Amino acid sequence: MSVAEEPVRRIPGDPVEDRPEAGIALCLSGGGYRAMLFHVGALWRLNEAGYLPRLERVSSVSGGSMTAGALALGWPRLDFDDAGVARGFQPAFVEPVRKLAGKTMDVWAIVLGILLPGSIGNWYAWLLKRNLLGGATLQDVPDRPRFVVNATNLQSAVLWRFSKPYMRDYRVGEIKAPKTALATAVAASGAFPPLLSPVVLRPGERDWTPGSGMDLQNRAFTSKIELADGGVYDNLGLETAWKRYKTVLISDGGGHIGGHADLKHDWLHQALRVLGVIDSQVRALRKRQAIDGFQGGDRDGTYWGIRTDITHYQLADALPCPADQTLALARTPTRLKSMDSTLQERLINWGYAVCDAALRRHVDPSIARPAGFPYPQARVG
């Protein structure tokens, strides 16, 4: 695969040649609570297969960043056994995420942002802090795996990366060892425009590493950072993973924009429709190029998506997931709206099952078939 055909964009400072290092990176897409829970299922299966302690990087956007943030916060309490399976997976990670999925946040963030001082995005961060991530900062996440939470810098029009060692974009520059709240990073990653954006950062001039930005490291861009959903720039979270590691696992819980004959003409619905079309096309392009990279041997790994037909993996013993039922789950609206327990369990089951099929078909055929779904009574429909 030539650099021009990669599912990522090469930027100044990147290696001219594609020479990834050994290691496994996991990418978690956006898609609101739907994606958040779908990724929980995928991580559940990765945990059972002993893959969590083998991860070098977790790169996330939007809904996937809520999953990643909860995993990072719960990591010290996972309690891995000798086989690399986290015995504390459910209490440390699954239960807090499911508790969050039972609460509505998007409407409350908008109401608070309209009625009170501060941006809607910053109120969204406050809700995340209150309901999931507490007072943790980026310095409280583990050193390994490296958690990279991706947002879009609306001023520089490039990717903004939050991580423990630094936060940066290549044009504006870098701030080392940021003490930014983890909730703020996750909110910025999911600040979907025009409803939840922007999340505003106001770093001090002394926070910046001198000479670390390419062309925009000046006060106009460094005194205030306005961030929006990471999916605006990279809706699969591929940028920081594909360029670095040989093995890439892609979990895609993103939505799909279908045909709609009767469109509303007000500016809000038009803007949302246009953004949906752009997201769908960019996602499809990145997905195709990533799969081409796997098939061509440029990367090891696999892709699984919420709209995948599990029979395409051609596994005779895949968990039973009828396509009509999984497509119904994929049509769950991209919202941060309270979900009932059954829908939560079905989304987790579906992520678990399709991740299992992708792993056993394309990564490690020796992995034993699971006994069943995490929530057997719910199945996927």
C-alpha positions as CSV (number, residue, x, y, z in Angstrom):
1,M,0.0,0.0,0.0
2,S,1.4,3.4,-1.0
3,V,1.3,6.3,1.4
4,A,-1.3,7.9,-0.8
5,E,-3.6,4.9,-0.3
6,E,-3.3,4.7,3.5
7,P,-6.4,5.3,5.7
8,V,-4.5,8.0,7.5
9,R,-3.0,11.4,6.6
10,R,0.8,11.8,6.7
11,I,1.8,15.0,8.4
12,P,5.1,16.9,8.7
13,G,7.4,15.0,11.0
14,D,6.0,11.6,10.2
15,P,8.4,9.0,8.7
16,V,8.5,9.2,4.9
17,E,8.3,5.4,4.7
18,D,5.7,3.2,6.3
19,R,7.7,1.2,9.0
20,P,5.4,0.3,11.9
21,E,6.8,-1.2,15.0
22,A,5.7,-4.4,16.6
23,G,2.8,-4.0,19.0
24,I,-1.0,-4.1,19.1
25,A,-3.2,-1.0,18.9
26,L,-6.9,-0.9,19.4
27,C,-9.1,1.7,17.8
28,L,-12.5,2.6,19.2
29,S,-14.9,4.6,16.9
30,G,-17.5,7.2,17.8
31,G,-21.3,6.6,17.9
32,G,-22.7,7.8,21.2
33,Y,-24.0,5.3,23.8
34,R,-24.5,2.8,21.0
35,A,-20.8,2.7,20.2
36,M,-19.8,3.0,23.8
37,L,-21.7,-0.3,24.7
38,F,-20.7,-2.1,21.5
39,H,-17.0,-1.5,22.4
40,V,-17.7,-2.8,25.9
41,G,-18.7,-6.1,24.3
42,A,-15.6,-6.1,22.1
43,L,-13.3,-5.4,25.1
44,W,-15.1,-8.2,27.1
45,R,-14.1,-10.7,24.4
46,L,-10.6,-9.2,24.1
47,N,-10.2,-9.6,27.9
48,E,-11.3,-13.3,27.8
49,A,-8.8,-13.9,25.0
50,G,-6.0,-12.4,27.2
51,Y,-5.4,-9.4,24.9
52,L,-5.9,-6.4,27.2
53,P,-2.4,-6.5,28.8
54,R,-0.9,-7.1,25.3
55,L,-2.2,-3.7,24.0
56,E,0.3,-0.9,23.5
57,R,-2.2,1.7,22.5
58,V,-5.9,2.5,22.8
59,S,-6.9,5.2,20.3
60,S,-10.5,6.6,20.6
61,V,-12.9,9.1,19.4
62,S,-16.3,10.3,20.7
63,G,-18.4,7.5,22.1
64,G,-15.4,5.2,22.0
65,S,-13.6,7.7,24.2
66,M,-16.2,7.2,26.9
67,T,-15.4,3.5,26.8
68,A,-11.6,4.2,26.7
69,G,-11.9,6.7,29.6
70,A,-13.7,4.3,31.8
71,L,-11.2,1.5,30.9
72,A,-8.3,3.8,31.7
73,L,-9.8,4.9,35.0
74,G,-10.6,1.3,36.0
75,W,-7.3,-0.2,34.8
76,P,-5.6,-0.3,38.2
77,R,-8.5,-2.4,39.5
78,L,-8.7,-5.0,36.7
79,D,-6.6,-7.6,38.6
80,F,-5.0,-9.6,35.8
81,D,-4.4,-13.3,36.3
82,D,-1.4,-15.2,34.9
83,A,-3.2,-15.7,31.6
84,G,-3.7,-12.0,31.2
85,V,-7.5,-12.1,32.0
86,A,-8.8,-9.3,34.1
87,R,-10.8,-10.8,37.0
88,G,-12.1,-7.3,38.0
89,F,-13.3,-6.5,34.5
90,Q,-17.0,-6.2,35.3
91,P,-16.9,-4.2,38.6
92,A,-14.0,-2.0,37.5
93,F,-15.2,-1.2,34.0
94,V,-18.5,-2.7,32.8
95,E,-20.7,-1.6,35.7
96,P,-19.7,2.1,35.6
97,V,-20.3,2.3,31.9
98,R,-23.7,0.6,32.1
99,K,-24.6,3.0,34.9
100,L,-23.7,5.9,32.7
101,A,-25.8,4.4,29.8
102,G,-28.8,4.6,32.1
103,K,-28.6,8.4,32.2
104,T,-29.4,11.1,29.6
105,M,-26.5,13.6,29.2
106,D,-26.9,15.3,25.8
107,V,-30.1,17.1,26.5
108,W,-28.9,18.2,30.0
109,A,-25.6,19.5,28.5
110,I,-27.6,21.6,26.0
111,V,-30.0,22.9,28.6
112,L,-27.2,23.8,31.1
113,G,-25.2,25.4,28.3
114,I,-28.1,27.6,27.2
115,L,-29.2,28.6,30.7
116,L,-25.8,29.0,32.5
117,P,-22.4,30.6,31.7
118,G,-20.0,28.4,29.8
119,S,-20.1,26.4,26.6
120,I,-22.4,23.3,26.1
121,G,-19.2,21.3,25.6
122,N,-17.8,22.3,28.9
123,W,-21.1,21.4,30.7
124,Y,-20.9,18.0,28.9
125,A,-17.4,17.6,30.5
126,W,-18.9,18.5,33.9
127,L,-21.6,15.8,33.5
128,L,-19.0,13.2,32.5
129,K,-16.9,14.1,35.6
130,R,-20.0,13.8,37.8
131,N,-21.3,10.5,36.3
132,L,-18.3,8.5,35.2
133,L,-14.8,9.9,35.4
134,G,-14.7,11.9,38.7
135,G,-11.7,14.1,39.3
136,A,-9.2,12.0,37.4
137,T,-6.7,13.9,35.1
138,L,-4.7,12.7,32.2
139,Q,-1.9,12.0,34.7
140,D,-4.1,9.4,36.4
141,V,-4.3,7.1,33.4
142,P,-1.8,4.1,33.0
143,D,1.5,4.5,31.2
144,R,0.8,1.3,29.3
145,P,-1.2,0.9,27.3
146,R,-1.0,4.5,26.0
147,F,-4.5,5.9,25.9
148,V,-4.9,8.5,23.2
149,V,-8.2,10.5,23.2
150,N,-8.7,12.2,19.9
151,A,-10.5,15.5,19.3
152,T,-10.6,18.0,16.4
153,N,-9.0,21.5,16.8
154,L,-11.5,23.7,15.0
155,Q,-9.0,26.6,14.8
156,S,-6.1,24.7,13.2
157,A,-8.4,22.1,11.4
158,V,-6.3,19.1,12.4
159,L,-6.4,16.4,15.0
160,W,-5.8,17.3,18.7
161,R,-4.4,14.4,20.8
162,F,-4.8,14.0,24.6
163,S,-2.5,11.6,26.3
164,K,-0.6,11.2,29.5
165,P,2.8,12.3,28.2
166,Y,1.5,15.3,26.1
167,M,-1.5,16.9,24.4
168,R,-0.9,18.5,21.0
169,D,-1.6,19.1,17.4
170,Y,1.2,19.4,15.0
171,R,0.4,22.9,13.9
172,V,-0.1,24.6,17.2
173,G,2.3,22.7,19.3
174,E,2.6,20.5,22.4
175,I,1.9,20.7,26.1
176,K,3.9,18.1,28.1
177,A,2.4,16.1,31.1
178,P,-1.0,17.9,30.9
179,K,-3.1,18.0,34.1
180,T,-6.3,18.4,32.0
181,A,-9.3,16.5,33.5
182,L,-9.9,13.2,31.9
183,A,-13.6,14.2,31.6
184,T,-12.6,17.3,29.6
185,A,-10.6,15.2,27.2
186,V,-13.4,12.7,26.7
187,A,-16.0,15.5,26.3
188,A,-13.9,17.2,23.7
189,S,-13.5,14.0,21.8
190,G,-17.3,13.6,21.7
191,A,-18.4,17.3,21.3
192,F,-20.5,16.7,18.3
193,P,-21.1,19.9,16.3
194,P,-23.2,22.0,16.3
195,L,-25.0,20.6,19.4
196,L,-22.2,19.8,21.9
197,S,-19.3,21.7,20.7
198,P,-17.0,23.4,21.5
199,V,-15.0,22.3,24.5
200,V,-12.8,25.2,25.3
201,L,-9.3,24.9,26.8
202,R,-7.4,28.0,28.1
203,P,-3.7,26.9,28.6
204,G,-1.1,29.3,29.9
205,E,1.7,30.5,27.6
206,R,4.3,28.8,29.7
207,D,2.5,25.5,29.3
208,W,3.6,25.1,25.7
209,T,6.9,23.5,24.6
210,P,8.7,26.2,22.6
211,G,9.1,25.5,18.9
212,S,6.8,22.4,19.0
213,G,4.3,23.8,16.5
214,M,4.7,23.9,12.8
215,D,3.1,27.2,11.8
216,L,0.4,28.2,14.3
217,Q,2.3,28.4,17.6
218,N,1.4,32.0,18.4
219,R,-0.9,33.6,21.0
220,A,-3.9,33.7,18.7
221,F,-3.9,29.9,18.6
222,T,-2.3,29.0,22.0
223,S,-4.3,31.2,24.4
224,K,-7.6,29.4,23.7
225,I,-8.2,26.0,22.1
226,E,-11.7,25.2,20.7
227,L,-12.2,21.5,20.3
228,A,-15.0,19.4,18.7
229,D,-15.7,15.7,18.2
230,G,-12.7,13.7,17.1
231,G,-14.8,12.1,14.5
232,V,-14.9,15.3,12.5
233,Y,-11.2,14.5,11.6
234,D,-10.8,10.8,12.2
235,N,-14.0,8.9,12.9
236,L,-12.3,5.5,13.5
237,G,-9.4,6.7,15.7
238,L,-6.9,5.3,13.2
239,E,-4.4,8.2,13.0
240,T,-2.3,7.5,16.1
241,A,-2.6,3.7,15.7
242,W,-2.0,2.9,12.0
243,K,1.1,5.0,11.7
244,R,2.8,3.4,14.8
245,Y,1.9,-0.3,15.1
246,K,2.0,-3.4,13.0
247,T,-1.1,-4.9,14.4
248,V,-4.3,-2.8,14.5
249,L,-7.7,-3.9,15.8
250,I,-10.6,-1.7,14.7
251,S,-13.9,-1.6,16.5
252,D,-16.5,0.4,14.6
253,G,-19.7,1.3,16.4
254,G,-20.5,4.2,14.1
255,G,-23.8,4.9,12.5
256,H,-25.0,4.9,8.9
257,I,-26.9,7.5,7.1
258,G,-29.5,6.1,4.8
259,G,-31.8,7.5,2.2
260,H,-34.4,10.0,3.3
261,A,-36.9,11.4,0.8
262,D,-38.6,14.1,3.0
263,L,-35.8,16.3,4.4
264,K,-36.4,19.2,6.8
265,H,-35.1,22.6,5.5
266,D,-34.2,24.4,8.7
267,W,-30.6,25.1,9.3
268,L,-30.1,22.7,12.2
269,H,-31.5,19.6,10.4
270,Q,-29.7,20.6,7.2
271,A,-26.4,20.9,9.1
272,L,-26.9,17.6,10.8
273,R,-27.7,15.9,7.5
274,V,-24.7,17.3,5.8
275,L,-22.4,16.3,8.7
276,G,-23.9,12.8,8.6
277,V,-23.2,12.5,4.8
278,I,-19.6,13.6,5.3
279,D,-19.0,11.3,8.3
280,S,-20.5,8.3,6.3
281,Q,-18.2,8.9,3.3
282,V,-15.0,9.5,5.3
283,R,-15.7,6.4,7.5
284,A,-16.4,4.2,4.4
285,L,-13.1,5.4,2.8
286,R,-11.0,4.8,5.9
287,K,-12.6,1.4,6.4
288,R,-12.0,0.3,2.8
289,Q,-8.4,1.4,2.9
290,A,-7.8,-0.2,6.3
291,I,-9.2,-3.5,5.0
292,D,-7.1,-3.2,1.9
293,G,-4.0,-2.7,4.2
294,F,-4.9,-5.9,6.1
295,Q,-5.4,-7.9,2.9
296,G,-2.3,-6.6,1.3
297,G,-0.1,-7.5,4.4
298,D,0.7,-3.9,5.3
299,R,-0.8,-4.4,8.7
300,D,-1.9,-7.4,10.7
301,G,-5.2,-7.2,12.6
302,T,-8.8,-7.0,11.7
303,Y,-11.9,-4.8,11.5
304,W,-15.3,-5.4,13.0
305,G,-18.3,-3.1,12.8
306,I,-21.8,-2.8,14.2
307,R,-23.2,-3.2,10.7
308,T,-21.1,-6.2,9.9
309,D,-22.9,-9.5,8.8
310,I,-21.3,-12.0,11.1
311,T,-21.7,-14.7,8.4
312,H,-19.1,-12.9,6.3
313,Y,-16.4,-14.2,8.6
314,Q,-17.3,-17.7,7.4
315,L,-17.0,-19.3,10.9
316,A,-19.2,-22.3,11.3
317,D,-19.3,-21.8,15.1
318,A,-19.8,-18.1,15.3
319,L,-22.3,-17.0,18.0
320,P,-25.9,-16.8,16.6
321,C,-26.4,-13.2,15.4
322,P,-29.2,-12.9,12.8
323,A,-28.4,-10.0,10.5
324,D,-31.9,-8.4,10.8
325,Q,-31.5,-8.3,14.6
326,T,-27.9,-6.8,14.5
327,L,-28.9,-4.2,11.9
328,A,-31.7,-3.2,14.2
329,L,-29.1,-2.6,16.9
330,A,-27.0,-0.6,14.5
331,R,-29.9,1.7,13.9
332,T,-29.9,2.8,17.5
333,P,-29.8,6.6,17.4
334,T,-26.4,8.3,18.0
335,R,-27.4,9.8,21.3
336,L,-26.3,10.1,24.9
337,K,-29.8,9.2,26.0
338,S,-30.8,6.8,28.7
339,M,-31.0,3.2,27.5
340,D,-33.0,0.4,29.0
341,S,-31.1,-2.6,30.4
342,T,-32.1,-5.0,27.6
343,L,-30.8,-2.8,24.8
344,Q,-27.6,-2.2,26.7
345,E,-27.1,-6.0,27.0
346,R,-27.9,-6.7,23.4
347,L,-25.4,-4.0,22.2
348,I,-22.7,-5.5,24.5
349,N,-23.5,-9.0,23.3
350,W,-23.3,-7.9,19.6
351,G,-19.9,-6.3,20.1
352,Y,-18.7,-9.4,22.0
353,A,-19.8,-11.8,19.2
354,V,-18.6,-9.9,16.2
355,C,-15.2,-9.2,17.9
356,D,-14.9,-12.9,18.6
357,A,-15.6,-13.8,15.0
358,A,-13.1,-11.2,13.7
359,L,-10.4,-12.4,16.1
360,R,-10.8,-16.1,15.4
361,R,-11.0,-15.6,11.7
362,H,-8.3,-13.1,11.0
363,V,-6.0,-12.8,14.1
364,D,-5.7,-16.0,16.1
365,P,-7.6,-19.1,15.0
366,S,-6.4,-21.0,18.2
367,I,-8.7,-18.9,20.4
368,A,-11.4,-21.1,21.8
369,R,-15.0,-20.4,21.0
370,P,-16.8,-18.7,23.8
371,A,-19.5,-20.6,25.7
372,G,-22.1,-18.0,24.9
373,F,-23.0,-14.3,25.2
374,P,-22.1,-12.2,28.3
375,Y,-25.9,-11.8,28.8
376,P,-27.4,-15.1,27.5
377,Q,-31.0,-14.1,28.1
378,A,-30.8,-10.9,26.0
379,R,-29.0,-12.4,23.0
380,V,-29.0,-9.8,20.2
381,G,-32.7,-9.6,19.7
